[in-house]
């Protein structure tokens, strides 16, 4: 069993930055494959960034070059650094582990 808790969401102006955090517990964190997804009302949850093994990371085309996923195994935490934010990045952002476990989500709103 893995528990995930996201934090760091909020309201930011277009062009601004936010860093989301996801703290994990209940398993050996270093063995988990981590990812970030997002969802807006009425639409399916979509990939933002995820590890796909051997240090390889996959990014959605819409965020490539602006967002960066990273992890700190000692702190059992995965991060999503989001720069140059756009209104279309507004969504609830979810942390995922091993493609199976989900956090409760954190709201990100990009608006002037």
BADRENVO-225974 format. One record per residue: residue number from 1; residue in three letters; chain; z, x, y of N, C-alpha, C in turn. Coordinates in Angstrom, 1 decimal, m for minus. Example, Ala and Ser with C-alpha at 12.3 -4.5 7.8 and 13.67 -1.06 7.14 Angstrom:
# BADRENVO-225974
+-----+--------+--------+--------+--------+--------+--------+--------+--------+--------+--------+--------+
| num | residu | chaine |    n_z |    n_x |    n_y |   ca_z |   ca_x |   ca_y |    c_z |    c_x |    c_y |
+-----+--------+--------+--------+--------+--------+--------+--------+--------+--------+--------+--------+
|   1 |    ALA |      A |    7.8 |   13.2 |   m5.7 |    7.8 |   12.3 |   m4.5 |    7.8 |   13.2 |   m3.3 |
|   2 |    SER |      A |    7.1 |   12.8 |   m2.2 |    7.1 |   13.7 |   m1.1 |    7.9 |   12.9 |    0.0 |
+-----+--------+--------+--------+--------+--------+--------+--------+--------+--------+--------+--------+
//
This chain:
# BADRENVO-225974
+-----+--------+--------+--------+--------+--------+--------+--------+--------+--------+--------+--------+
| num | residu | chaine |    n_z |    n_x |    n_y |   ca_z |   ca_x |   ca_y |    c_z |    c_x |    c_y |
+-----+--------+--------+--------+--------+--------+--------+--------+--------+--------+--------+--------+
|   1 |    UNK |      A |    0.0 |    0.8 |   m1.2 |    0.0 |    0.0 |    0.0 |    0.0 |    0.9 |    1.2 |
|   2 |    UNK |      A |   m0.8 |    0.5 |    2.2 |   m1.0 |    1.3 |    3.5 |   m0.7 |    0.3 |    4.6 |
|   3 |    UNK |      A |    0.1 |    0.7 |    5.5 |    0.3 |   m0.1 |    6.8 |   m0.3 |    0.7 |    7.9 |
|   4 |    UNK |      A |   m1.0 |    0.0 |    8.8 |   m1.7 |    0.6 |    9.9 |   m1.3 |   m0.2 |   11.2 |
|   5 |    UNK |      A |   m0.9 |    0.6 |   12.2 |   m0.5 |    0.0 |   13.5 |   m1.3 |    0.6 |   14.6 |
|   6 |    UNK |      A |   m2.1 |   m0.2 |   15.3 |   m2.9 |    0.3 |   16.4 |   m2.2 |    0.2 |   17.7 |
|   7 |    UNK |      A |   m2.5 |    1.0 |   18.7 |   m2.0 |    1.0 |   20.0 |   m3.0 |    1.6 |   21.0 |
|   8 |    UNK |      A |   m2.7 |    1.4 |   22.3 |   m3.6 |    2.1 |   23.3 |   m4.6 |    1.2 |   24.0 |
|   9 |    UNK |      A |   m4.7 |    0.0 |   23.5 |   m5.7 |   m0.9 |   24.2 |   m5.3 |   m1.3 |   25.5 |
|  10 |    UNK |      A |   m6.2 |   m2.0 |   26.3 |   m5.8 |   m2.5 |   27.6 |   m7.0 |   m2.8 |   28.4 |
|  11 |    UNK |      A |   m6.8 |   m2.9 |   29.7 |   m7.9 |   m3.2 |   30.7 |   m8.3 |   m2.0 |   31.4 |
|  12 |    UNK |      A |   m9.6 |   m1.7 |   31.4 |  m10.1 |   m0.5 |   32.1 |  m11.4 |   m0.9 |   32.8 |
|  13 |    UNK |      A |  m11.7 |   m0.2 |   33.9 |  m12.9 |   m0.4 |   34.6 |  m14.1 |    0.2 |   34.0 |
|  14 |    UNK |      A |  m15.3 |   m0.3 |   34.2 |  m16.5 |    0.4 |   33.6 |  m16.5 |    1.8 |   34.1 |
|  15 |    UNK |      A |  m16.9 |    2.7 |   33.1 |  m16.9 |    4.1 |   33.4 |  m15.6 |    4.8 |   33.0 |
|  16 |    UNK |      A |  m14.6 |    4.1 |   32.8 |  m13.3 |    4.6 |   32.5 |  m13.1 |    5.1 |   31.1 |
|  17 |    UNK |      A |  m11.9 |    5.5 |   30.7 |  m11.6 |    6.0 |   29.4 |  m10.3 |    5.4 |   28.8 |
|  18 |    UNK |      A |  m10.3 |    5.3 |   27.5 |   m9.1 |    4.9 |   26.8 |   m9.0 |    5.7 |   25.5 |
|  19 |    UNK |      A |   m7.8 |    5.9 |   25.1 |   m7.6 |    6.5 |   23.7 |   m6.8 |    5.6 |   22.9 |
|  20 |    UNK |      A |   m7.3 |    5.1 |   21.8 |   m6.6 |    4.3 |   20.8 |   m6.0 |    5.2 |   19.8 |
|  21 |    UNK |      A |   m4.8 |    4.7 |   19.3 |   m4.1 |    5.4 |   18.2 |   m3.9 |    4.4 |   17.1 |
|  22 |    UNK |      A |   m3.8 |    5.0 |   15.9 |   m3.5 |    4.2 |   14.7 |   m2.6 |    5.0 |   13.8 |
|  23 |    UNK |      A |   m1.4 |    4.5 |   13.7 |   m0.4 |    5.2 |   12.9 |   m0.3 |    4.6 |   11.5 |
|  24 |    UNK |      A |   m0.3 |    5.4 |   10.5 |   m0.4 |    5.0 |    9.1 |    0.9 |    5.3 |    8.4 |
|  25 |    UNK |      A |    1.3 |    4.4 |    7.5 |    2.4 |    4.7 |    6.6 |    2.2 |    4.1 |    5.3 |
|  26 |    UNK |      A |    3.0 |    4.6 |    4.3 |    2.9 |    4.0 |    3.0 |    2.0 |    4.8 |    2.0 |
|  27 |    UNK |      A |    1.3 |    5.8 |    2.4 |    0.5 |    6.5 |    1.5 |    0.4 |    8.0 |    2.0 |
|  28 |    UNK |      A |   m0.3 |    8.8 |    1.2 |   m0.6 |   10.2 |    1.6 |   m1.7 |   10.2 |    2.6 |
|  29 |    UNK |      A |   m1.4 |   10.3 |    3.9 |   m2.4 |   10.1 |    4.9 |   m3.6 |   11.0 |    4.8 |
|  30 |    UNK |      A |   m3.4 |   12.2 |    4.4 |   m4.5 |   13.2 |    4.4 |   m5.6 |   12.8 |    3.4 |
|  31 |    UNK |      A |   m5.2 |   11.9 |    2.4 |   m6.2 |   11.5 |    1.4 |   m6.9 |   10.2 |    1.8 |
|  32 |    UNK |      A |   m6.5 |    9.6 |    2.9 |   m7.2 |    8.4 |    3.4 |   m8.4 |    8.7 |    4.1 |
|  33 |    UNK |      A |   m9.5 |    7.8 |    3.9 |  m10.7 |    7.9 |    4.7 |  m10.5 |    6.8 |    5.8 |
|  34 |    UNK |      A |  m10.6 |    7.3 |    7.0 |  m10.2 |    6.4 |    8.2 |  m11.4 |    6.0 |    9.0 |
|  35 |    UNK |      A |  m11.3 |    4.9 |    9.6 |  m12.4 |    4.4 |   10.5 |  m11.9 |    3.4 |   11.5 |
|  36 |    UNK |      A |  m12.7 |    3.2 |   12.5 |  m12.5 |    2.2 |   13.6 |  m13.6 |    1.2 |   13.6 |
|  37 |    UNK |      A |  m13.2 |   m0.1 |   13.7 |  m14.2 |   m1.2 |   13.8 |  m13.8 |   m2.0 |   15.0 |
|  38 |    UNK |      A |  m14.7 |   m2.9 |   15.4 |  m14.4 |   m3.8 |   16.5 |  m15.1 |   m5.2 |   16.3 |
|  39 |    UNK |      A |  m14.5 |   m6.2 |   17.0 |  m15.0 |   m7.5 |   16.8 |  m14.8 |   m8.3 |   18.1 |
|  40 |    UNK |      A |  m15.8 |   m9.1 |   18.4 |  m15.8 |  m10.0 |   19.5 |  m15.8 |  m11.4 |   18.9 |
|  41 |    UNK |      A |  m15.3 |  m12.4 |   19.6 |  m15.3 |  m13.8 |   19.1 |  m16.7 |  m14.3 |   18.8 |
|  42 |    UNK |      A |  m16.8 |  m14.9 |   17.6 |  m18.1 |  m15.4 |   17.2 |  m19.0 |  m14.5 |   16.5 |
|  43 |    UNK |      A |  m18.6 |  m13.2 |   16.4 |  m19.4 |  m12.2 |   15.8 |  m18.7 |  m11.5 |   14.7 |
|  44 |    UNK |      A |  m19.5 |  m10.9 |   13.8 |  m18.9 |  m10.1 |   12.7 |  m18.3 |   m8.8 |   13.2 |
|  45 |    UNK |      A |  m17.3 |   m8.4 |   12.4 |  m16.7 |   m7.1 |   12.7 |  m17.7 |   m6.0 |   12.5 |
|  46 |    UNK |      A |  m17.8 |   m5.0 |   13.4 |  m18.8 |   m4.0 |   13.3 |  m18.2 |   m2.6 |   13.3 |
|  47 |    UNK |      A |  m18.9 |   m1.7 |   12.7 |  m18.4 |   m0.3 |   12.7 |  m18.5 |    0.3 |   14.0 |
|  48 |    UNK |      A |  m17.5 |    1.1 |   14.4 |  m17.5 |    1.9 |   15.6 |  m17.7 |    3.4 |   15.1 |
|  49 |    UNK |      A |  m16.8 |    3.8 |   14.3 |  m16.8 |    5.2 |   13.8 |  m16.0 |    5.3 |   12.5 |
|  50 |    UNK |      A |  m16.5 |    6.1 |   11.6 |  m15.7 |    6.3 |   10.3 |  m16.1 |    7.6 |    9.7 |
|  51 |    UNK |      A |  m15.1 |    8.1 |    8.9 |  m15.3 |    9.3 |    8.1 |  m16.0 |    8.8 |    6.8 |
|  52 |    UNK |      A |  m17.0 |    9.6 |    6.4 |  m17.7 |    9.3 |    5.2 |  m17.6 |   10.5 |    4.2 |
|  53 |    UNK |      A |  m16.6 |   11.3 |    4.4 |  m16.3 |   12.4 |    3.4 |  m16.8 |   13.7 |    3.9 |
|  54 |    UNK |      A |  m16.0 |   14.8 |    3.4 |  m16.4 |   16.2 |    3.7 |  m16.5 |   16.4 |    5.2 |
|  55 |    UNK |      A |  m15.7 |   15.8 |    6.0 |  m15.7 |   16.0 |    7.5 |  m16.9 |   15.4 |    8.2 |
|  56 |    UNK |      A |  m17.7 |   14.6 |    7.4 |  m18.8 |   13.9 |    8.1 |  m18.4 |   12.6 |    8.7 |
|  57 |    UNK |      A |  m18.8 |   12.4 |    9.9 |  m18.4 |   11.2 |   10.6 |  m19.7 |   10.4 |   11.0 |
|  58 |    UNK |      A |  m19.6 |    9.1 |   10.8 |  m20.7 |    8.2 |   11.2 |  m20.2 |    7.4 |   12.4 |
|  59 |    UNK |      A |  m21.1 |    7.3 |   13.4 |  m20.9 |    6.6 |   14.7 |  m21.9 |    5.5 |   14.8 |
|  60 |    UNK |      A |  m21.5 |    4.4 |   15.3 |  m22.5 |    3.3 |   15.7 |  m23.4 |    3.9 |   16.8 |
|  61 |    UNK |      A |  m24.6 |    3.6 |   16.8 |  m25.5 |    4.1 |   17.9 |  m25.1 |    3.7 |   19.3 |
|  62 |    UNK |      A |  m24.5 |    2.6 |   19.4 |  m24.1 |    2.1 |   20.7 |  m22.9 |    2.9 |   21.3 |
|  63 |    UNK |      A |  m22.2 |    3.7 |   20.5 |  m21.1 |    4.5 |   21.0 |  m21.3 |    6.0 |   20.9 |
|  64 |    UNK |      A |  m22.3 |    6.4 |   20.2 |  m22.6 |    7.8 |   20.0 |  m22.7 |    8.6 |   21.3 |
|  65 |    UNK |      A |  m21.9 |    9.7 |   21.3 |  m21.9 |   10.5 |   22.6 |  m20.9 |   10.1 |   23.6 |
|  66 |    UNK |      A |  m20.3 |    8.9 |   23.4 |  m19.2 |    8.4 |   24.3 |  m17.9 |    8.3 |   23.6 |
|  67 |    UNK |      A |  m17.8 |    8.0 |   22.3 |  m16.6 |    7.8 |   21.5 |  m16.4 |    9.0 |   20.5 |
|  68 |    UNK |      A |  m15.2 |    9.4 |   20.3 |  m14.9 |   10.4 |   19.3 |  m13.7 |   10.0 |   18.5 |
|  69 |    UNK |      A |  m13.9 |   10.0 |   17.2 |  m12.8 |    9.8 |   16.2 |  m12.2 |   11.1 |   15.8 |
|  70 |    UNK |      A |  m10.9 |   11.2 |   15.7 |  m10.2 |   12.4 |   15.3 |   m8.9 |   12.0 |   14.6 |
|  71 |    UNK |      A |   m8.3 |   12.9 |   13.9 |   m7.0 |   12.6 |   13.2 |   m6.1 |   13.8 |   13.3 |
|  72 |    UNK |      A |   m4.8 |   13.4 |   13.1 |   m3.7 |   14.4 |   13.1 |   m2.9 |   14.1 |   11.8 |
|  73 |    UNK |      A |   m3.2 |   14.8 |   10.8 |   m2.5 |   14.5 |    9.5 |   m1.0 |   14.7 |    9.5 |
|  74 |    UNK |      A |   m0.5 |   15.6 |   10.3 |    0.9 |   15.8 |   10.5 |    1.6 |   14.6 |   11.1 |
|  75 |    UNK |      A |    0.9 |   14.0 |   12.0 |    1.5 |   12.8 |   12.6 |    1.0 |   11.5 |   11.9 |
|  76 |    UNK |      A |    0.2 |   11.6 |   10.9 |   m0.3 |   10.4 |   10.2 |   m1.0 |    9.5 |   11.1 |
|  77 |    UNK |      A |   m1.8 |   10.0 |   12.0 |   m2.4 |    9.2 |   13.1 |   m3.9 |    9.5 |   13.2 |
|  78 |    UNK |      A |   m4.7 |    8.4 |   13.4 |   m6.1 |    8.6 |   13.7 |   m6.3 |    8.1 |   15.1 |
|  79 |    UNK |      A |   m7.2 |    8.7 |   15.9 |   m7.4 |    8.4 |   17.3 |   m8.9 |    8.0 |   17.5 |
|  80 |    UNK |      A |   m9.1 |    7.2 |   18.5 |  m10.5 |    6.9 |   19.0 |  m10.5 |    7.2 |   20.5 |
|  81 |    UNK |      A |  m11.1 |    8.3 |   20.9 |  m11.2 |    8.5 |   22.3 |  m12.5 |    7.9 |   22.8 |
|  82 |    UNK |      A |  m12.4 |    7.0 |   23.8 |  m13.5 |    6.2 |   24.3 |  m13.7 |    6.6 |   25.8 |
|  83 |    UNK |      A |  m14.9 |    7.1 |   26.1 |  m15.2 |    7.5 |   27.4 |  m16.4 |    6.7 |   27.9 |
|  84 |    UNK |      A |  m16.7 |    6.8 |   29.2 |  m17.8 |    6.1 |   29.8 |  m17.9 |    4.6 |   29.3 |
|  85 |    UNK |      A |  m16.8 |    3.9 |   29.3 |  m16.7 |    2.6 |   28.8 |  m17.6 |    1.6 |   29.5 |
|  86 |    UNK |      A |  m18.2 |    0.7 |   28.8 |  m19.1 |   m0.3 |   29.3 |  m18.5 |   m1.7 |   29.0 |
|  87 |    UNK |      A |  m18.9 |   m2.7 |   29.8 |  m18.4 |   m4.1 |   29.6 |  m18.6 |   m4.5 |   28.1 |
|  88 |    UNK |      A |  m19.8 |   m4.1 |   27.6 |  m20.1 |   m4.5 |   26.2 |  m19.2 |   m3.9 |   25.1 |
|  89 |    UNK |      A |  m18.4 |   m2.9 |   25.5 |  m17.4 |   m2.4 |   24.6 |  m16.2 |   m3.3 |   24.5 |
|  90 |    UNK |      A |  m16.1 |   m4.3 |   25.3 |  m14.9 |   m5.2 |   25.2 |  m14.9 |   m5.9 |   23.8 |
|  91 |    UNK |      A |  m13.7 |   m5.7 |   23.2 |  m13.6 |   m6.3 |   21.8 |  m12.1 |   m6.0 |   21.4 |
|  92 |    UNK |      A |  m11.8 |   m6.6 |   20.2 |  m10.6 |   m6.2 |   19.5 |  m10.9 |   m5.0 |   18.6 |
|  93 |    UNK |      A |  m10.2 |   m4.0 |   18.7 |  m10.5 |   m2.8 |   17.9 |   m9.5 |   m2.7 |   16.7 |
|  94 |    UNK |      A |  m10.1 |   m2.4 |   15.5 |   m9.3 |   m2.4 |   14.3 |   m9.4 |   m1.0 |   13.7 |
|  95 |    UNK |      A |   m8.3 |   m0.6 |   13.2 |   m8.2 |    0.6 |   12.4 |   m8.4 |    0.2 |   10.9 |
|  96 |    UNK |      A |   m9.0 |    1.1 |   10.1 |   m9.3 |    0.8 |    8.7 |   m9.0 |    2.1 |    7.9 |
|  97 |    UNK |      A |   m8.4 |    1.9 |    6.7 |   m8.2 |    3.0 |    5.8 |   m8.8 |    2.7 |    4.4 |
|  98 |    UNK |      A |   m9.6 |    3.6 |    4.0 |  m10.3 |    3.5 |    2.7 |  m11.2 |    2.3 |    2.5 |
|  99 |    UNK |      A |  m11.6 |    1.7 |    3.6 |  m12.5 |    0.6 |    3.6 |  m11.8 |   m0.7 |    3.1 |
| 100 |    UNK |      A |  m10.5 |   m0.6 |    3.1 |   m9.7 |   m1.8 |    2.5 |   m8.6 |   m2.2 |    3.3 |
| 101 |    UNK |      A |   m7.8 |   m1.3 |    3.9 |   m6.6 |   m1.7 |    4.6 |   m6.9 |   m1.8 |    6.1 |
| 102 |    UNK |      A |   m6.4 |   m2.8 |    6.8 |   m6.6 |   m3.1 |    8.2 |   m5.4 |   m3.2 |    9.0 |
| 103 |    UNK |      A |   m5.5 |   m2.7 |   10.3 |   m4.4 |   m2.9 |   11.2 |   m4.5 |   m4.3 |   11.8 |
| 104 |    UNK |      A |   m3.6 |   m4.6 |   12.8 |   m3.6 |   m5.9 |   13.4 |   m4.6 |   m6.0 |   14.6 |
| 105 |    UNK |      A |   m5.1 |   m4.9 |   15.0 |   m6.0 |   m4.9 |   16.1 |   m5.4 |   m4.7 |   17.5 |
| 106 |    UNK |      A |   m6.2 |   m4.1 |   18.4 |   m5.7 |   m3.9 |   19.8 |   m6.9 |   m4.3 |   20.7 |
| 107 |    UNK |      A |   m6.6 |   m5.1 |   21.7 |   m7.6 |   m5.6 |   22.6 |   m8.0 |   m4.5 |   23.6 |
| 108 |    UNK |      A |   m9.3 |   m4.3 |   23.8 |   m9.9 |   m3.5 |   24.8 |  m10.8 |   m4.3 |   25.7 |
| 109 |    UNK |      A |  m10.5 |   m4.3 |   27.0 |  m11.3 |   m5.1 |   27.9 |  m11.8 |   m4.2 |   29.0 |
| 110 |    UNK |      A |  m13.1 |   m4.2 |   29.2 |  m13.8 |   m3.3 |   30.2 |  m14.4 |   m4.2 |   31.2 |
| 111 |    UNK |      A |  m13.7 |   m4.2 |   32.4 |  m14.1 |   m5.1 |   33.4 |  m13.7 |   m4.6 |   34.8 |
| 112 |    UNK |      A |  m14.5 |   m4.9 |   35.8 |  m14.1 |   m4.5 |   37.2 |  m13.4 |   m5.7 |   37.8 |
+-----+--------+--------+--------+--------+--------+--------+--------+--------+--------+--------+--------+
//
